[in-house]
Amino acid sequence: MDPQPDAARAAAAAAIPVPIPGYDDLHACQILPRLEALDARDLARIEERERAGRARPDVLARAEQLRARREHERRLAR
């Protein structure tokens, strides 16, 4: 198995800035509670980073859920 694709994927994911310090060293269980404080834009960055990198289903699902909620709340506030 060639490690290059994995290394390239990790490098591409690391280039996507996220608002959680030390993100790449955290386990999903450490990331999930931190998502609550993020706005829709930051949650979209988390989703992008996850899809480009580790693609952890629980992190992706929670970020998508919270982002949808934030966007819905924003529409209601108009």
Phi and psi restraints in degrees (range 20) as a CNS / XPLOR table:
assign (resid 1 and name C) (resid 2 and name N)
       (resid 2 and name CA) (resid 2 and name C) 1.0 -83.3 20.0 2
assign (resid 2 and name N) (resid 2 and name CA)
       (resid 2 and name C) (resid 3 and name N) 1.0 121.2 20.0 2
assign (resid 2 and name C) (resid 3 and name N)
       (resid 3 and name CA) (resid 3 and name C) 1.0 -75.1 20.0 2
assign (resid 3 and name N) (resid 3 and name CA)
       (resid 3 and name C) (resid 4 and name N) 1.0 -12.5 20.0 2
assign (resid 3 and name C) (resid 4 and name N)
       (resid 4 and name CA) (resid 4 and name C) 1.0 -57.2 20.0 2
assign (resid 4 and name N) (resid 4 and name CA)
       (resid 4 and name C) (resid 5 and name N) 1.0 -49.1 20.0 2
assign (resid 4 and name C) (resid 5 and name N)
       (resid 5 and name CA) (resid 5 and name C) 1.0 -58.2 20.0 2
assign (resid 5 and name N) (resid 5 and name CA)
       (resid 5 and name C) (resid 6 and name N) 1.0 -39.9 20.0 2
assign (resid 5 and name C) (resid 6 and name N)
       (resid 6 and name CA) (resid 6 and name C) 1.0 -66.2 20.0 2
assign (resid 6 and name N) (resid 6 and name CA)
       (resid 6 and name C) (resid 7 and name N) 1.0 -41.5 20.0 2
assign (resid 6 and name C) (resid 7 and name N)
       (resid 7 and name CA) (resid 7 and name C) 1.0 -66.4 20.0 2
assign (resid 7 and name N) (resid 7 and name CA)
       (resid 7 and name C) (resid 8 and name N) 1.0 -41.2 20.0 2
assign (resid 7 and name C) (resid 8 and name N)
       (resid 8 and name CA) (resid 8 and name C) 1.0 -65.8 20.0 2
assign (resid 8 and name N) (resid 8 and name CA)
       (resid 8 and name C) (resid 9 and name N) 1.0 -39.6 20.0 2
assign (resid 8 and name C) (resid 9 and name N)
       (resid 9 and name CA) (resid 9 and name C) 1.0 -65.2 20.0 2
assign (resid 9 and name N) (resid 9 and name CA)
       (resid 9 and name C) (resid 10 and name N) 1.0 -42.9 20.0 2
assign (resid 9 and name C) (resid 10 and name N)
       (resid 10 and name CA) (resid 10 and name C) 1.0 -63.7 20.0 2
assign (resid 10 and name N) (resid 10 and name CA)
       (resid 10 and name C) (resid 11 and name N) 1.0 -40.8 20.0 2
assign (resid 10 and name C) (resid 11 and name N)
       (resid 11 and name CA) (resid 11 and name C) 1.0 -66.0 20.0 2
assign (resid 11 and name N) (resid 11 and name CA)
       (resid 11 and name C) (resid 12 and name N) 1.0 -41.4 20.0 2
assign (resid 11 and name C) (resid 12 and name N)
       (resid 12 and name CA) (resid 12 and name C) 1.0 -63.8 20.0 2
assign (resid 12 and name N) (resid 12 and name CA)
       (resid 12 and name C) (resid 13 and name N) 1.0 -42.0 20.0 2
assign (resid 12 and name C) (resid 13 and name N)
       (resid 13 and name CA) (resid 13 and name C) 1.0 -65.2 20.0 2
assign (resid 13 and name N) (resid 13 and name CA)
       (resid 13 and name C) (resid 14 and name N) 1.0 -42.2 20.0 2
assign (resid 13 and name C) (resid 14 and name N)
       (resid 14 and name CA) (resid 14 and name C) 1.0 -64.7 20.0 2
assign (resid 14 and name N) (resid 14 and name CA)
       (resid 14 and name C) (resid 15 and name N) 1.0 -22.5 20.0 2
assign (resid 14 and name C) (resid 15 and name N)
       (resid 15 and name CA) (resid 15 and name C) 1.0 -76.2 20.0 2
assign (resid 15 and name N) (resid 15 and name CA)
       (resid 15 and name C) (resid 16 and name N) 1.0 -13.1 20.0 2
assign (resid 15 and name C) (resid 16 and name N)
       (resid 16 and name CA) (resid 16 and name C) 1.0 -87.8 20.0 2
assign (resid 16 and name N) (resid 16 and name CA)
       (resid 16 and name C) (resid 17 and name N) 1.0 114.1 20.0 2
assign (resid 16 and name C) (resid 17 and name N)
       (resid 17 and name CA) (resid 17 and name C) 1.0 -70.8 20.0 2
assign (resid 17 and name N) (resid 17 and name CA)
       (resid 17 and name C) (resid 18 and name N) 1.0 138.4 20.0 2
assign (resid 17 and name C) (resid 18 and name N)
       (resid 18 and name CA) (resid 18 and name C) 1.0 -129.4 20.0 2
assign (resid 18 and name N) (resid 18 and name CA)
       (resid 18 and name C) (resid 19 and name N) 1.0 153.9 20.0 2
assign (resid 18 and name C) (resid 19 and name N)
       (resid 19 and name CA) (resid 19 and name C) 1.0 -86.2 20.0 2
assign (resid 19 and name N) (resid 19 and name CA)
       (resid 19 and name C) (resid 20 and name N) 1.0 16.0 20.0 2
assign (resid 19 and name C) (resid 20 and name N)
       (resid 20 and name CA) (resid 20 and name C) 1.0 -114.7 20.0 2
assign (resid 20 and name N) (resid 20 and name CA)
       (resid 20 and name C) (resid 21 and name N) 1.0 112.0 20.0 2
assign (resid 20 and name C) (resid 21 and name N)
       (resid 21 and name CA) (resid 21 and name C) 1.0 -59.0 20.0 2
assign (resid 21 and name N) (resid 21 and name CA)
       (resid 21 and name C) (resid 22 and name N) 1.0 139.5 20.0 2
assign (resid 21 and name C) (resid 22 and name N)
       (resid 22 and name CA) (resid 22 and name C) 1.0 68.8 20.0 2
assign (resid 22 and name N) (resid 22 and name CA)
       (resid 22 and name C) (resid 23 and name N) 1.0 21.8 20.0 2
assign (resid 22 and name C) (resid 23 and name N)
       (resid 23 and name CA) (resid 23 and name C) 1.0 -48.1 20.0 2
assign (resid 23 and name N) (resid 23 and name CA)
       (resid 23 and name C) (resid 24 and name N) 1.0 -46.4 20.0 2
assign (resid 23 and name C) (resid 24 and name N)
       (resid 24 and name CA) (resid 24 and name C) 1.0 -67.2 20.0 2
assign (resid 24 and name N) (resid 24 and name CA)
       (resid 24 and name C) (resid 25 and name N) 1.0 -18.8 20.0 2
assign (resid 24 and name C) (resid 25 and name N)
       (resid 25 and name CA) (resid 25 and name C) 1.0 -95.3 20.0 2
assign (resid 25 and name N) (resid 25 and name CA)
       (resid 25 and name C) (resid 26 and name N) 1.0 -2.4 20.0 2
assign (resid 25 and name C) (resid 26 and name N)
       (resid 26 and name CA) (resid 26 and name C) 1.0 -93.3 20.0 2
assign (resid 26 and name N) (resid 26 and name CA)
       (resid 26 and name C) (resid 27 and name N) 1.0 148.1 20.0 2
assign (resid 26 and name C) (resid 27 and name N)
       (resid 27 and name CA) (resid 27 and name C) 1.0 -83.9 20.0 2
assign (resid 27 and name N) (resid 27 and name CA)
       (resid 27 and name C) (resid 28 and name N) 1.0 159.3 20.0 2
assign (resid 27 and name C) (resid 28 and name N)
       (resid 28 and name CA) (resid 28 and name C) 1.0 -54.4 20.0 2
assign (resid 28 and name N) (resid 28 and name CA)
       (resid 28 and name C) (resid 29 and name N) 1.0 -41.0 20.0 2
assign (resid 28 and name C) (resid 29 and name N)
       (resid 29 and name CA) (resid 29 and name C) 1.0 -64.3 20.0 2
assign (resid 29 and name N) (resid 29 and name CA)
       (resid 29 and name C) (resid 30 and name N) 1.0 -21.4 20.0 2
assign (resid 29 and name C) (resid 30 and name N)
       (resid 30 and name CA) (resid 30 and name C) 1.0 -86.8 20.0 2
assign (resid 30 and name N) (resid 30 and name CA)
       (resid 30 and name C) (resid 31 and name N) 1.0 -26.3 20.0 2
assign (resid 30 and name C) (resid 31 and name N)
       (resid 31 and name CA) (resid 31 and name C) 1.0 -81.5 20.0 2
assign (resid 31 and name N) (resid 31 and name CA)
       (resid 31 and name C) (resid 32 and name N) 1.0 -41.7 20.0 2
assign (resid 31 and name C) (resid 32 and name N)
       (resid 32 and name CA) (resid 32 and name C) 1.0 -51.0 20.0 2
assign (resid 32 and name N) (resid 32 and name CA)
       (resid 32 and name C) (resid 33 and name N) 1.0 -49.8 20.0 2
assign (resid 32 and name C) (resid 33 and name N)
       (resid 33 and name CA) (resid 33 and name C) 1.0 -66.8 20.0 2
assign (resid 33 and name N) (resid 33 and name CA)
       (resid 33 and name C) (resid 34 and name N) 1.0 -24.8 20.0 2
assign (resid 33 and name C) (resid 34 and name N)
       (resid 34 and name CA) (resid 34 and name C) 1.0 -75.4 20.0 2
assign (resid 34 and name N) (resid 34 and name CA)
       (resid 34 and name C) (resid 35 and name N) 1.0 -19.5 20.0 2
assign (resid 34 and name C) (resid 35 and name N)
       (resid 35 and name CA) (resid 35 and name C) 1.0 -66.9 20.0 2
assign (resid 35 and name N) (resid 35 and name CA)
       (resid 35 and name C) (resid 36 and name N) 1.0 -28.6 20.0 2
assign (resid 35 and name C) (resid 36 and name N)
       (resid 36 and name CA) (resid 36 and name C) 1.0 -55.2 20.0 2
assign (resid 36 and name N) (resid 36 and name CA)
       (resid 36 and name C) (resid 37 and name N) 1.0 -34.7 20.0 2
assign (resid 36 and name C) (resid 37 and name N)
       (resid 37 and name CA) (resid 37 and name C) 1.0 -84.4 20.0 2
assign (resid 37 and name N) (resid 37 and name CA)
       (resid 37 and name C) (resid 38 and name N) 1.0 -3.6 20.0 2
assign (resid 37 and name C) (resid 38 and name N)
       (resid 38 and name CA) (resid 38 and name C) 1.0 -91.0 20.0 2
assign (resid 38 and name N) (resid 38 and name CA)
       (resid 38 and name C) (resid 39 and name N) 1.0 150.2 20.0 2
assign (resid 38 and name C) (resid 39 and name N)
       (resid 39 and name CA) (resid 39 and name C) 1.0 -86.8 20.0 2
assign (resid 39 and name N) (resid 39 and name CA)
       (resid 39 and name C) (resid 40 and name N) 1.0 176.0 20.0 2
assign (resid 39 and name C) (resid 40 and name N)
       (resid 40 and name CA) (resid 40 and name C) 1.0 -59.6 20.0 2
assign (resid 40 and name N) (resid 40 and name CA)
       (resid 40 and name C) (resid 41 and name N) 1.0 -38.1 20.0 2
assign (resid 40 and name C) (resid 41 and name N)
       (resid 41 and name CA) (resid 41 and name C) 1.0 -65.2 20.0 2
assign (resid 41 and name N) (resid 41 and name CA)
       (resid 41 and name C) (resid 42 and name N) 1.0 -45.6 20.0 2
assign (resid 41 and name C) (resid 42 and name N)
       (resid 42 and name CA) (resid 42 and name C) 1.0 -66.9 20.0 2
assign (resid 42 and name N) (resid 42 and name CA)
       (resid 42 and name C) (resid 43 and name N) 1.0 -36.6 20.0 2
assign (resid 42 and name C) (resid 43 and name N)
       (resid 43 and name CA) (resid 43 and name C) 1.0 -64.2 20.0 2
assign (resid 43 and name N) (resid 43 and name CA)
       (resid 43 and name C) (resid 44 and name N) 1.0 -37.4 20.0 2
assign (resid 43 and name C) (resid 44 and name N)
       (resid 44 and name CA) (resid 44 and name C) 1.0 -63.6 20.0 2
assign (resid 44 and name N) (resid 44 and name CA)
       (resid 44 and name C) (resid 45 and name N) 1.0 -36.5 20.0 2
assign (resid 44 and name C) (resid 45 and name N)
       (resid 45 and name CA) (resid 45 and name C) 1.0 -66.0 20.0 2
assign (resid 45 and name N) (resid 45 and name CA)
       (resid 45 and name C) (resid 46 and name N) 1.0 -40.5 20.0 2
assign (resid 45 and name C) (resid 46 and name N)
       (resid 46 and name CA) (resid 46 and name C) 1.0 -61.0 20.0 2
assign (resid 46 and name N) (resid 46 and name CA)
       (resid 46 and name C) (resid 47 and name N) 1.0 -45.7 20.0 2
assign (resid 46 and name C) (resid 47 and name N)
       (resid 47 and name CA) (resid 47 and name C) 1.0 -59.5 20.0 2
assign (resid 47 and name N) (resid 47 and name CA)
       (resid 47 and name C) (resid 48 and name N) 1.0 -44.9 20.0 2
assign (resid 47 and name C) (resid 48 and name N)
       (resid 48 and name CA) (resid 48 and name C) 1.0 -61.7 20.0 2
assign (resid 48 and name N) (resid 48 and name CA)
       (resid 48 and name C) (resid 49 and name N) 1.0 -44.9 20.0 2
assign (resid 48 and name C) (resid 49 and name N)
       (resid 49 and name CA) (resid 49 and name C) 1.0 -62.8 20.0 2
assign (resid 49 and name N) (resid 49 and name CA)
       (resid 49 and name C) (resid 50 and name N) 1.0 -44.4 20.0 2
assign (resid 49 and name C) (resid 50 and name N)
       (resid 50 and name CA) (resid 50 and name C) 1.0 -63.8 20.0 2
assign (resid 50 and name N) (resid 50 and name CA)
       (resid 50 and name C) (resid 51 and name N) 1.0 -44.5 20.0 2
assign (resid 50 and name C) (resid 51 and name N)
       (resid 51 and name CA) (resid 51 and name C) 1.0 -63.3 20.0 2
assign (resid 51 and name N) (resid 51 and name CA)
       (resid 51 and name C) (resid 52 and name N) 1.0 -34.9 20.0 2
assign (resid 51 and name C) (resid 52 and name N)
       (resid 52 and name CA) (resid 52 and name C) 1.0 -78.6 20.0 2
assign (resid 52 and name N) (resid 52 and name CA)
       (resid 52 and name C) (resid 53 and name N) 1.0 -19.2 20.0 2
assign (resid 52 and name C) (resid 53 and name N)
       (resid 53 and name CA) (resid 53 and name C) 1.0 -120.7 20.0 2
assign (resid 53 and name N) (resid 53 and name CA)
       (resid 53 and name C) (resid 54 and name N) 1.0 -107.1 20.0 2
assign (resid 53 and name C) (resid 54 and name N)
       (resid 54 and name CA) (resid 54 and name C) 1.0 -76.6 20.0 2
assign (resid 54 and name N) (resid 54 and name CA)
       (resid 54 and name C) (resid 55 and name N) 1.0 -22.9 20.0 2
assign (resid 54 and name C) (resid 55 and name N)
       (resid 55 and name CA) (resid 55 and name C) 1.0 52.5 20.0 2
assign (resid 55 and name N) (resid 55 and name CA)
       (resid 55 and name C) (resid 56 and name N) 1.0 49.2 20.0 2
assign (resid 55 and name C) (resid 56 and name N)
       (resid 56 and name CA) (resid 56 and name C) 1.0 -73.6 20.0 2
assign (resid 56 and name N) (resid 56 and name CA)
       (resid 56 and name C) (resid 57 and name N) 1.0 118.8 20.0 2
assign (resid 56 and name C) (resid 57 and name N)
       (resid 57 and name CA) (resid 57 and name C) 1.0 -56.8 20.0 2
assign (resid 57 and name N) (resid 57 and name CA)
       (resid 57 and name C) (resid 58 and name N) 1.0 -39.7 20.0 2
assign (resid 57 and name C) (resid 58 and name N)
       (resid 58 and name CA) (resid 58 and name C) 1.0 -69.0 20.0 2
assign (resid 58 and name N) (resid 58 and name CA)
       (resid 58 and name C) (resid 59 and name N) 1.0 -37.6 20.0 2
assign (resid 58 and name C) (resid 59 and name N)
       (resid 59 and name CA) (resid 59 and name C) 1.0 -68.3 20.0 2
assign (resid 59 and name N) (resid 59 and name CA)
       (resid 59 and name C) (resid 60 and name N) 1.0 -45.3 20.0 2
assign (resid 59 and name C) (resid 60 and name N)
       (resid 60 and name CA) (resid 60 and name C) 1.0 -60.9 20.0 2
assign (resid 60 and name N) (resid 60 and name CA)
       (resid 60 and name C) (resid 61 and name N) 1.0 -46.2 20.0 2
assign (resid 60 and name C) (resid 61 and name N)
       (resid 61 and name CA) (resid 61 and name C) 1.0 -63.1 20.0 2
assign (resid 61 and name N) (resid 61 and name CA)
       (resid 61 and name C) (resid 62 and name N) 1.0 -43.7 20.0 2
assign (resid 61 and name C) (resid 62 and name N)
       (resid 62 and name CA) (resid 62 and name C) 1.0 -69.4 20.0 2
assign (resid 62 and name N) (resid 62 and name CA)
       (resid 62 and name C) (resid 63 and name N) 1.0 -40.4 20.0 2
assign (resid 62 and name C) (resid 63 and name N)
       (resid 63 and name CA) (resid 63 and name C) 1.0 -63.4 20.0 2
assign (resid 63 and name N) (resid 63 and name CA)
       (resid 63 and name C) (resid 64 and name N) 1.0 -42.8 20.0 2
assign (resid 63 and name C) (resid 64 and name N)
       (resid 64 and name CA) (resid 64 and name C) 1.0 -63.0 20.0 2
assign (resid 64 and name N) (resid 64 and name CA)
       (resid 64 and name C) (resid 65 and name N) 1.0 -42.8 20.0 2
assign (resid 64 and name C) (resid 65 and name N)
       (resid 65 and name CA) (resid 65 and name C) 1.0 -62.7 20.0 2
assign (resid 65 and name N) (resid 65 and name CA)
       (resid 65 and name C) (resid 66 and name N) 1.0 -47.7 20.0 2
assign (resid 65 and name C) (resid 66 and name N)
       (resid 66 and name CA) (resid 66 and name C) 1.0 -67.1 20.0 2
assign (resid 66 and name N) (resid 66 and name CA)
       (resid 66 and name C) (resid 67 and name N) 1.0 -39.5 20.0 2
assign (resid 66 and name C) (resid 67 and name N)
       (resid 67 and name CA) (resid 67 and name C) 1.0 -62.8 20.0 2
assign (resid 67 and name N) (resid 67 and name CA)
       (resid 67 and name C) (resid 68 and name N) 1.0 -44.1 20.0 2
assign (resid 67 and name C) (resid 68 and name N)
       (resid 68 and name CA) (resid 68 and name C) 1.0 -60.8 20.0 2
assign (resid 68 and name N) (resid 68 and name CA)
       (resid 68 and name C) (resid 69 and name N) 1.0 -41.0 20.0 2
assign (resid 68 and name C) (resid 69 and name N)
       (resid 69 and name CA) (resid 69 and name C) 1.0 -63.5 20.0 2
assign (resid 69 and name N) (resid 69 and name CA)
       (resid 69 and name C) (resid 70 and name N) 1.0 -45.4 20.0 2
assign (resid 69 and name C) (resid 70 and name N)
       (resid 70 and name CA) (resid 70 and name C) 1.0 -61.1 20.0 2
assign (resid 70 and name N) (resid 70 and name CA)
       (resid 70 and name C) (resid 71 and name N) 1.0 -43.2 20.0 2
assign (resid 70 and name C) (resid 71 and name N)
       (resid 71 and name CA) (resid 71 and name C) 1.0 -67.1 20.0 2
assign (resid 71 and name N) (resid 71 and name CA)
       (resid 71 and name C) (resid 72 and name N) 1.0 -37.2 20.0 2
assign (resid 71 and name C) (resid 72 and name N)
       (resid 72 and name CA) (resid 72 and name C) 1.0 -65.0 20.0 2
assign (resid 72 and name N) (resid 72 and name CA)
       (resid 72 and name C) (resid 73 and name N) 1.0 -44.5 20.0 2
assign (resid 72 and name C) (resid 73 and name N)
       (resid 73 and name CA) (resid 73 and name C) 1.0 -62.2 20.0 2
assign (resid 73 and name N) (resid 73 and name CA)
       (resid 73 and name C) (resid 74 and name N) 1.0 -38.5 20.0 2
assign (resid 73 and name C) (resid 74 and name N)
       (resid 74 and name CA) (resid 74 and name C) 1.0 -64.8 20.0 2
assign (resid 74 and name N) (resid 74 and name CA)
       (resid 74 and name C) (resid 75 and name N) 1.0 -41.2 20.0 2
assign (resid 74 and name C) (resid 75 and name N)
       (resid 75 and name CA) (resid 75 and name C) 1.0 -66.1 20.0 2
assign (resid 75 and name N) (resid 75 and name CA)
       (resid 75 and name C) (resid 76 and name N) 1.0 -38.5 20.0 2
assign (resid 75 and name C) (resid 76 and name N)
       (resid 76 and name CA) (resid 76 and name C) 1.0 -67.1 20.0 2
assign (resid 76 and name N) (resid 76 and name CA)
       (resid 76 and name C) (resid 77 and name N) 1.0 -31.3 20.0 2
assign (resid 76 and name C) (resid 77 and name N)
       (resid 77 and name CA) (resid 77 and name C) 1.0 -75.1 20.0 2
assign (resid 77 and name N) (resid 77 and name CA)
       (resid 77 and name C) (resid 78 and name N) 1.0 -11.8 20.0 2
